[in-house]
Amino acid sequence: MKLLFVLLGLLSLALAQSLKSVIITFPKGTPTNVIDEAKASIKDSGGVITHEYHLINGFAAEAPVKCLDTLSAQSSEYNPTIEEDQIVSANGN
């Protein structure tokens, strides 16, 4: 029984470490339902939507890498751009 708890603990730790912080944007004219499906896919895989953008078609998320791979191949017509979320500065530091 203790072994089961240890294995579950290691599994949850591995899943938590495999989340990647990303910004996902979609081309202009992408239907809302395509973006909503992408958000649902991330949530269903254990990810979290951290911010929703209103000026552009997109959102920020912490998502499992495997889910991001699936998402990038999900639609050829409305292919999302997935970029690592990182700090950007004006002077290059």
N, C-alpha and C positions, 0 to 999 in steps of 0.2 A: 504494500500500500504506500509506503514511504517513497518507493521508487516511482510510482505513478505521479505523486505530487512533485517530485524532483523533475521528472520529464515534462510535466505541464508547466512548471516554472521556467525551465529552459526554453520551451517552445514559445511561451509568451515573451520572454526576453529576446529571443531571436526575431520574432515578429516585430517587436517594438524597434529594434535596431535597423530593420530593413525598410523603414519609412523614409521617403525622400521628400524634401521640401521643394515644391515646384510651382511655377506659374503656367497655367494652361490657357491659351488663347485660341479662338476660332476665327475663321475668315468672316469678313463682312457678309451679311445676309444669311448666316447660319440660323436655322430655325431654333427657337427656344427649346423645343423638345429634345433636340440633339444635345444641347448643353446640359439640360436637366438629366438626360440619360447618363451622360459622362459623370456628373456629380453623384448620381445614385450608384453607379458602378464603383466609384471610389469609396463611398460610404459603406457599401456592401462588402468590400474587400478589407475593411478595417481602417480605412483612411479617414481623414477629417478635412472638411472644407474650412480653410482659415480666413478667407476673405473673398467676397464677391465683388467684381468690378462692374460698374454701370456705364462707363464711357466706352469701354471696349467689351467685346464678347469674350469673357473669360473669368477666371477665378484662380485663387491661390489655394494650395492644398498640401497636406502631408499624406502621401500615398505609398503603398507598397510598390516596389519596382516592377513586379510582375503585372500588376494592374495597369501601370503606365505603359508597358509594352503592348498590352491588349488594347488599351485606349487609342494608342497611336495607329493601330492597324484596323480600327473599328469602322471607319468611314473614309472612302476615297474622295467623295465629293466635298465633305466638310472636315478635312484632315486637320486635327489640332496641332498647334505648335506647343511643345512641352519644353520648358527651360528651367534649369535649376534656379531656385529662388536664392539670390545672394545680394549682398550689400554693394551698391554702386556709388562711387563718389565722383565729383566733378574734376578733381585734380589727380585722379589715378591712384590714390593711396588705398 
